[in-house]
Amino acid sequence: MTNYENFLARKAIIDPPTGLDDIPVLPDVLFPFQRDIVRWALKRGRAALFAGTGLGKSLMELSWAQTVNRATGKDVLHLAPLAVSNQMAREADKFGITARVVRSQEDCGAGTNITNYQKLEHFDLSQFGGVILDESSILKSTTGHYRNELIKACKDIPFRLAATATPAPNDFMELGNHAEFLGIMSYTDMLATFFAHDNGDTQKWRLKGHAENDFWKWMASWSVMMRKPSDIGYDDGAYILPPLEQIHHVVRSSASHEGLFRDGVATLQQRIAARRDTVTDRVAHAVSLTPTDRPFVWWCNLNAESEALAKAIPDAVEIRGSDKNAERKLIDFSEGRIRVLVTKPSICGFGMNWQHCADTGFVGLNDSFEQVYQAVRRFWRFGQSKPVMAHFIAADTEGAVVANLKRKESDADRMAAAMILHTADISTRNVRGQVRDKPNYDPKQPMKIPSWLGVAA
């Protein structure tokens, strides 16, 4: 390939498939939509699954990894959040897929090796033919440590799969990070190709109006976006979920506030102070809401909240980030040996399957919509047979926090609807028909060589 041909290849918007041409038999346990998505991802080689919680991303990831190993003879490194690795291994065992939890390169064996992101430095990525990012929203920050380390370490791995339920809840930038990790297009090239500065502010970008269709076509060429199977042309069947009721409780603060604190806080410092000053009132209300006859999970924001709740609820068990027994406690709650769990969304809010529990609550809120979304979806997901009740407790001084979360939820719903609306038809054709996207090139105008070049026509 000439230098000019290399230049043109780098400028191509549609990234060609680089995966398998012949797909081996996939596990029988896959639903039709899951099987077709895995086949599509294997043909692509480098792909993203932006699929809602409960749609079986774990099974699809494990099936993809098993097939990559069988087809290439290369092992796969499966990266997951801290609390999810052992659950992923149990899922693999349940479906008869060979996988193991490992702590370093020395622990690795043939097939799929599961570890958490914090142990990435203990592995030689050149030894793997495939890599999976479970809960790949870890790529969110453009300056984040894991984002940069993962892109650098995985750039030469031929098979890459990223899976998350919540891509870019507020803007498009996380999508660019996924594209760069997968080797589709760099983050900066995505911005230059599809986006423009908003009113001269270099920190804010908006999708160019004339580039909107091309952007979504580009997205659908390397990712599948769905919240339910019918989004890409399949029957929802058992994926129709029971009702979700979100109940907001406003607790009148007994603490003494002045000025803005009486009418509601605005700045981050004021919000933190309001949360600390209202711990006792919010915990007391949370205790009064806790049932005595069924499982419950309380999500906290401050250590003081979790400590107070664990002491006030007789059979509650607390999990902190520094808890060496966290994995055992999570298993005990999942299997019914712990009835009330008290923890933080940042610790246990990602990846866990808790359909046996239908009641949860937030005794403390911060501004992270993603944490709230993920925490609620531990319960409200495929396999849940009961209506889910989610309680949100905030002091009367925290109005700005509640309003901000509602705004982000509305933004996320609009963006998800837009992504699915624009990509559904293309994704349906790609996944169900195994279409290989190619750039549109249909020249109509004959090339004319200028006479001054002195070249005969």
C-alpha positions as CSV (number, residue, x, y, z in Angstrom):
1,M,0.0,0.0,0.0
2,T,1.4,3.4,-1.0
3,N,1.8,6.4,1.4
4,Y,-1.2,8.0,-0.3
5,E,-3.3,4.9,0.0
6,N,-2.4,4.8,3.7
7,F,-3.4,8.4,4.0
8,L,-6.8,7.7,2.5
9,A,-7.3,4.6,4.7
10,R,-6.8,6.7,7.8
11,K,-9.4,9.2,6.5
12,A,-12.1,6.5,5.9
13,I,-15.1,7.0,8.2
14,I,-16.4,3.4,8.0
15,D,-14.1,1.0,9.8
16,P,-13.9,-2.3,7.9
17,P,-14.5,-5.6,9.8
18,T,-11.3,-7.4,10.9
19,G,-12.8,-10.4,12.7
20,L,-13.8,-14.0,11.8
21,D,-15.3,-15.0,8.5
22,D,-16.4,-18.4,9.7
23,I,-18.1,-18.4,13.1
24,P,-18.0,-21.7,15.1
25,V,-21.2,-23.0,16.8
26,L,-22.2,-20.7,19.7
27,P,-23.6,-21.9,23.1
28,D,-27.2,-23.1,22.9
29,V,-28.2,-21.0,25.9
30,L,-28.0,-17.7,23.9
31,F,-31.3,-16.1,22.9
32,P,-31.7,-15.4,19.2
33,F,-30.8,-11.7,19.6
34,Q,-27.8,-12.5,21.8
35,R,-26.5,-15.1,19.3
36,D,-26.8,-12.7,16.4
37,I,-25.1,-9.9,18.3
38,V,-22.2,-12.2,19.3
39,R,-21.9,-13.4,15.6
40,W,-21.8,-9.8,14.4
41,A,-19.2,-8.8,17.1
42,L,-17.0,-11.7,16.1
43,K,-17.2,-10.8,12.5
44,R,-16.3,-7.2,13.3
45,G,-13.4,-8.2,15.5
46,R,-13.5,-4.9,17.4
47,A,-17.0,-3.9,18.6
48,A,-19.0,-2.3,21.4
49,L,-22.2,-3.5,23.0
50,F,-24.3,-0.6,24.4
51,A,-27.0,-2.8,25.8
52,G,-29.3,-2.1,28.7
53,T,-28.9,-3.9,32.0
54,G,-30.3,-7.5,32.2
55,L,-30.0,-8.2,28.4
56,G,-27.3,-10.8,29.0
57,K,-24.1,-8.9,28.3
58,S,-22.1,-11.2,30.6
59,L,-23.2,-14.3,28.6
60,M,-22.5,-12.5,25.3
61,E,-19.1,-11.5,26.5
62,L,-18.2,-15.0,27.7
63,S,-19.5,-16.6,24.5
64,W,-17.5,-14.1,22.4
65,A,-14.4,-14.9,24.5
66,Q,-14.8,-18.7,24.2
67,T,-15.2,-18.4,20.4
68,V,-12.2,-16.1,20.0
69,N,-10.1,-18.6,21.9
70,R,-11.3,-21.6,19.9
71,A,-10.9,-19.9,16.6
72,T,-7.5,-18.3,17.1
73,G,-5.9,-20.4,19.8
74,K,-5.2,-17.2,21.8
75,D,-6.3,-16.6,25.3
76,V,-8.6,-13.8,26.3
77,L,-8.3,-11.3,29.2
78,H,-11.7,-10.3,30.6
79,L,-11.6,-7.1,32.7
80,A,-14.4,-6.3,35.1
81,P,-15.1,-4.1,38.1
82,L,-13.7,-5.2,41.5
83,A,-16.9,-6.8,42.8
84,V,-17.9,-8.5,39.5
85,S,-15.0,-10.8,38.7
86,N,-16.1,-13.8,40.8
87,Q,-19.8,-13.3,39.7
88,M,-18.6,-13.5,36.1
89,A,-16.7,-16.7,36.8
90,R,-19.9,-18.2,38.4
91,E,-21.9,-17.2,35.3
92,A,-19.3,-18.9,33.1
93,D,-19.5,-22.1,35.2
94,K,-23.3,-22.0,35.0
95,F,-23.2,-22.0,31.2
96,G,-20.4,-24.5,30.9
97,I,-17.9,-22.0,29.6
98,T,-14.2,-22.4,30.7
99,A,-13.1,-19.2,32.6
100,R,-11.1,-18.5,35.8
101,V,-10.5,-15.5,38.1
102,V,-6.8,-14.5,38.0
103,R,-4.6,-12.0,39.8
104,S,-1.6,-11.8,37.5
105,Q,-0.1,-13.2,34.3
106,E,1.3,-16.3,36.2
107,D,-2.3,-17.3,37.1
108,C,-3.5,-17.3,33.5
109,G,-4.5,-20.5,31.6
110,A,-6.0,-21.5,28.3
111,G,-9.3,-19.8,27.5
112,T,-10.8,-16.8,29.4
113,N,-9.0,-15.2,32.3
114,I,-11.1,-12.8,34.4
115,T,-9.6,-10.0,36.5
116,N,-10.4,-6.5,37.7
117,Y,-9.2,-3.3,36.3
118,Q,-7.1,-2.5,39.3
119,K,-4.8,-5.4,38.5
120,L,-4.1,-4.5,34.9
121,E,-0.5,-3.7,35.5
122,H,0.2,-7.3,36.5
123,F,-0.5,-8.7,33.0
124,D,1.4,-8.8,29.8
125,L,-1.2,-7.8,27.2
126,S,0.9,-9.1,24.3
127,Q,0.1,-12.6,25.4
128,F,-3.6,-12.3,24.6
129,G,-5.5,-12.5,21.4
130,G,-8.6,-10.8,22.8
131,V,-9.6,-8.4,25.5
132,I,-13.0,-7.6,27.0
133,L,-14.0,-4.5,29.0
134,D,-17.0,-5.3,31.1
135,E,-18.7,-2.0,32.3
136,S,-16.6,-0.2,29.8
137,S,-17.9,3.2,31.0
138,I,-14.5,3.2,32.8
139,L,-13.4,4.8,29.5
140,K,-15.6,7.9,30.3
141,S,-12.9,10.4,31.2
142,T,-10.7,11.6,28.4
143,T,-7.9,12.2,30.9
144,G,-8.6,9.2,33.2
145,H,-5.8,6.8,34.1
146,Y,-7.6,3.6,33.1
147,R,-8.8,5.2,29.8
148,N,-5.3,6.1,28.7
149,E,-3.7,2.9,30.0
150,L,-6.3,0.6,28.4
151,I,-6.0,2.3,25.0
152,K,-2.2,2.1,25.1
153,A,-2.0,-1.5,26.4
154,C,-4.7,-3.0,24.1
155,K,-3.9,-1.2,20.8
156,D,-2.2,-4.3,19.3
157,I,-4.8,-6.9,20.4
158,P,-6.8,-8.0,17.3
159,F,-10.0,-8.8,19.1
160,R,-11.5,-6.2,21.4
161,L,-15.0,-6.0,22.9
162,A,-16.4,-3.2,25.1
163,A,-19.7,-3.6,26.9
164,T,-21.7,-1.1,29.0
165,A,-25.3,-0.2,29.7
166,T,-24.8,3.5,30.0
167,P,-22.7,5.1,27.3
168,A,-22.4,8.9,27.6
169,P,-25.5,9.7,29.6
170,N,-25.0,13.4,29.2
171,D,-22.9,13.9,26.0
172,F,-21.2,12.1,23.2
173,M,-17.6,12.2,24.4
174,E,-17.5,8.8,26.0
175,L,-18.5,7.3,22.6
176,G,-15.2,8.8,21.2
177,N,-13.2,7.1,23.9
178,H,-14.8,3.8,23.0
179,A,-14.0,4.3,19.4
180,E,-10.4,5.1,20.2
181,F,-10.0,2.0,22.5
182,L,-11.4,-0.2,19.7
183,G,-9.1,1.4,17.1
184,I,-12.0,2.8,15.0
185,M,-11.1,6.4,15.2
186,S,-9.2,8.6,17.6
187,Y,-11.2,10.8,20.0
188,T,-9.8,14.0,18.4
189,D,-10.5,12.8,14.9
190,M,-14.1,12.1,15.9
191,L,-14.5,15.6,17.2
192,A,-13.0,17.1,14.1
193,T,-15.1,15.0,11.8
194,F,-18.6,15.2,13.4
195,F,-18.5,18.0,16.0
196,A,-18.1,21.8,16.2
197,H,-17.3,24.1,19.1
198,D,-20.4,25.5,20.8
199,N,-20.3,29.3,20.6
200,G,-16.5,29.4,20.7
201,D,-16.2,27.4,24.0
202,T,-13.5,24.9,23.4
203,Q,-14.8,22.7,26.3
204,K,-18.3,22.3,24.7
205,W,-19.0,20.4,21.5
206,R,-22.1,19.9,19.5
207,L,-22.9,17.5,16.7
208,K,-22.8,19.2,13.3
209,G,-26.3,19.3,11.8
210,H,-25.1,18.1,8.3
211,A,-23.0,15.4,9.9
212,E,-25.7,13.8,12.1
213,N,-26.8,11.0,9.8
214,D,-23.2,10.1,9.0
215,F,-22.3,10.1,12.7
216,W,-25.0,7.6,13.6
217,K,-24.2,5.5,10.6
218,W,-20.6,5.5,11.7
219,M,-21.7,4.6,15.3
220,A,-23.9,1.7,14.0
221,S,-21.0,0.3,12.0
222,W,-19.0,-0.7,15.1
223,S,-21.6,-0.7,18.0
224,V,-25.0,-2.1,18.9
225,M,-27.3,0.2,20.9
226,M,-30.4,-1.2,22.6
227,R,-32.5,-1.1,25.8
228,K,-34.7,-4.0,24.8
229,P,-34.6,-6.7,22.0
230,S,-37.3,-5.0,20.0
231,D,-35.0,-2.0,19.5
232,I,-33.2,-4.1,16.9
233,G,-36.1,-6.1,15.5
234,Y,-36.6,-9.0,18.0
235,D,-39.4,-10.0,20.2
236,D,-39.1,-8.6,23.8
237,G,-40.8,-11.7,25.3
238,A,-39.5,-12.2,28.9
239,Y,-37.6,-8.9,28.7
240,I,-40.7,-6.9,29.5
241,L,-39.9,-5.8,33.0
242,P,-42.2,-5.4,36.0
243,P,-43.1,-1.8,37.2
244,L,-40.4,0.4,38.8
245,E,-41.7,2.9,41.4
246,Q,-39.3,5.6,42.5
247,I,-40.4,7.3,45.7
248,H,-38.8,10.6,46.8
249,H,-38.7,11.5,50.5
250,V,-37.9,15.0,51.6
251,V,-36.6,15.1,55.2
252,R,-36.9,18.4,57.1
253,S,-33.5,19.2,58.5
254,S,-33.1,19.8,62.2
255,A,-29.7,21.3,61.7
256,S,-29.2,25.0,61.9
257,H,-28.5,26.7,58.5
258,E,-28.3,30.3,57.5
259,G,-28.7,32.1,54.2
260,L,-28.8,29.8,51.1
261,F,-28.7,26.7,53.4
262,R,-32.3,27.4,54.5
263,D,-33.7,27.6,51.0
264,G,-31.5,25.0,49.3
265,V,-27.8,24.8,48.5
266,A,-26.1,25.6,45.3
267,T,-22.4,25.1,45.4
268,L,-20.6,21.8,45.8
269,Q,-19.2,22.8,49.2
270,Q,-22.7,23.8,50.4
271,R,-24.1,20.4,49.2
272,I,-21.4,18.5,51.0
273,A,-22.0,20.5,54.2
274,A,-25.8,19.9,54.0
275,R,-25.3,16.2,53.6
276,R,-23.0,16.0,56.6
277,D,-25.3,18.1,58.7
278,T,-28.4,16.0,57.9
279,V,-27.0,12.5,58.3
280,T,-28.9,11.8,61.5
281,D,-32.3,12.9,60.1
282,R,-31.9,11.0,56.8
283,V,-30.7,7.8,58.5
284,A,-33.6,7.9,61.0
285,H,-36.0,8.1,58.1
286,A,-34.3,5.3,56.2
287,V,-34.5,3.0,59.2
288,S,-38.2,3.6,59.4
289,L,-38.6,2.5,55.8
290,T,-36.5,-0.7,56.1
291,P,-38.7,-3.8,55.9
292,T,-38.2,-6.6,58.3
293,D,-39.3,-9.5,56.2
294,R,-37.4,-9.3,52.8
295,P,-34.0,-8.3,51.3
296,F,-33.1,-4.6,51.1
297,V,-30.1,-2.6,49.9
298,W,-29.3,0.9,51.2
299,W,-27.0,3.0,49.0
300,C,-24.9,5.6,50.8
301,N,-22.7,8.5,49.8
302,L,-20.8,9.2,53.1
303,N,-19.1,6.8,55.5
304,A,-21.1,8.4,58.3
305,E,-24.3,7.3,56.6
306,S,-23.3,3.7,56.2
307,E,-21.9,3.4,59.7
308,A,-25.1,4.8,61.3
309,L,-27.4,2.6,59.1
310,A,-25.4,-0.5,59.9
311,K,-25.7,0.2,63.6
312,A,-29.4,1.1,63.5
313,I,-30.7,-1.9,61.5
314,P,-30.1,-5.1,63.6
315,D,-29.3,-7.5,60.8
316,A,-27.6,-5.1,58.4
317,V,-24.1,-5.8,57.0
318,E,-21.9,-2.9,55.7
319,I,-19.4,-3.1,52.8
320,R,-16.7,-0.4,52.4
321,G,-14.1,0.0,49.8
322,S,-11.4,-1.2,52.1
323,D,-13.3,-4.3,53.2
324,K,-11.2,-7.4,52.7
325,N,-14.3,-9.5,53.1
326,A,-16.3,-7.6,50.5
327,E,-16.4,-10.5,48.0
328,R,-17.7,-13.0,50.6
329,K,-20.4,-10.5,51.8
330,L,-21.6,-9.9,48.2
331,I,-21.9,-13.7,47.7
332,D,-23.7,-14.1,51.0
333,F,-26.2,-11.4,50.1
334,S,-26.7,-12.8,46.6
335,E,-27.4,-16.2,48.1
336,G,-29.7,-15.0,50.8
337,R,-27.5,-15.3,53.9
338,I,-27.4,-11.6,54.4
339,R,-30.8,-9.8,54.4
340,V,-29.9,-6.0,54.5
341,L,-26.8,-4.7,52.7
342,V,-25.4,-1.2,53.3
343,T,-22.8,0.1,50.8
344,K,-22.0,2.7,48.2
345,P,-22.9,2.7,44.4
346,S,-19.2,3.2,43.6
347,I,-18.3,-0.1,45.4
348,C,-21.2,-2.5,44.5
349,G,-23.4,-0.6,42.0
350,F,-22.0,-2.0,38.8
351,G,-22.4,-5.5,37.4
352,M,-24.1,-7.4,40.2
353,N,-27.2,-9.5,39.6
354,W,-29.7,-9.1,42.4
355,Q,-33.0,-10.1,41.0
356,H,-33.9,-11.9,44.3
357,C,-34.3,-8.4,45.9
358,A,-36.9,-5.9,44.8
359,D,-36.5,-3.1,47.4
360,T,-33.7,-0.6,47.6
361,G,-33.1,3.0,48.6
362,F,-30.6,5.9,48.6
363,V,-30.0,7.5,52.0
364,G,-27.4,9.8,50.4
365,L,-27.3,11.4,47.0
366,N,-24.6,12.9,44.9
367,D,-24.7,14.3,41.3
368,S,-23.8,11.0,39.5
369,F,-26.8,9.9,37.5
370,E,-24.8,6.9,36.2
371,Q,-24.3,5.6,39.7
372,V,-28.0,5.9,40.5
373,Y,-29.0,4.3,37.2
374,Q,-26.6,1.4,37.6
375,A,-27.5,0.8,41.3
376,V,-31.3,0.6,40.5
377,R,-30.6,-1.8,37.6
378,R,-29.0,-4.3,40.0
379,F,-32.7,-5.2,40.8
380,W,-34.8,-3.9,37.9
381,R,-33.5,-6.3,35.2
382,F,-34.3,-9.4,33.3
383,G,-35.3,-12.2,35.7
384,Q,-37.0,-9.8,38.2
385,S,-40.5,-11.1,38.9
386,K,-41.7,-8.4,41.4
387,P,-42.3,-4.7,41.1
388,V,-39.2,-2.8,42.2
389,M,-39.4,-0.1,44.8
390,A,-36.6,2.5,44.9
391,H,-36.6,5.1,47.7
392,F,-34.7,8.4,47.5
393,I,-34.1,10.3,50.7
394,A,-32.9,13.9,50.6
395,A,-32.9,16.8,53.1
396,D,-35.0,19.9,52.3
397,T,-31.6,21.7,51.8
398,E,-30.6,19.4,48.9
399,G,-33.1,20.5,46.3
400,A,-30.3,21.3,43.8
401,V,-29.0,17.7,43.9
402,V,-32.4,16.2,43.3
403,A,-33.1,18.6,40.4
404,N,-29.7,17.9,38.9
405,L,-30.3,14.1,38.9
406,K,-33.8,14.6,37.3
407,R,-32.2,16.7,34.6
408,K,-29.5,14.1,33.9
409,E,-32.1,11.3,33.8
410,S,-34.1,13.3,31.3
411,D,-31.0,14.0,29.2
412,A,-30.0,10.3,29.3
413,D,-33.5,9.2,28.2
414,R,-33.4,11.7,25.3
415,M,-30.0,10.6,24.2
416,A,-30.7,6.9,24.4
417,A,-33.9,7.4,22.4
418,A,-31.9,9.4,19.8
419,M,-29.2,6.8,19.5
420,I,-31.7,3.9,19.1
421,L,-33.8,5.9,16.7
422,H,-30.9,6.7,14.4
423,T,-29.1,3.3,14.6
424,A,-32.0,0.8,15.0
425,D,-32.4,0.1,11.2
426,I,-28.7,-0.1,10.5
427,S,-28.1,-2.2,13.6
428,T,-30.9,-4.6,12.7
429,R,-29.5,-5.1,9.2
430,N,-26.0,-5.5,10.5
431,V,-26.8,-7.9,13.3
432,R,-29.5,-10.0,11.6
433,G,-28.1,-9.8,8.1
434,Q,-24.4,-9.7,9.0
435,V,-23.9,-6.8,6.6
436,R,-20.4,-5.6,6.1
437,D,-20.5,-1.8,5.9
438,K,-18.5,-0.2,3.2
439,P,-18.0,3.5,2.5
440,N,-20.2,4.8,-0.2
441,Y,-18.2,5.7,-3.3
442,D,-20.1,6.1,-6.6
443,P,-18.2,8.6,-8.8
444,K,-20.2,10.2,-11.6
445,Q,-17.8,12.8,-12.9
446,P,-14.9,11.7,-15.1
447,M,-11.5,12.9,-14.1
448,K,-9.8,15.4,-16.4
449,I,-6.0,15.9,-16.4
450,P,-5.0,19.6,-16.7
451,S,-3.3,20.3,-20.1
452,W,-0.5,22.2,-18.4
453,L,0.8,18.9,-16.8
454,G,1.8,17.8,-20.3
455,V,0.3,14.4,-19.9
456,A,-1.5,12.8,-22.9
457,A,-5.1,11.9,-22.2
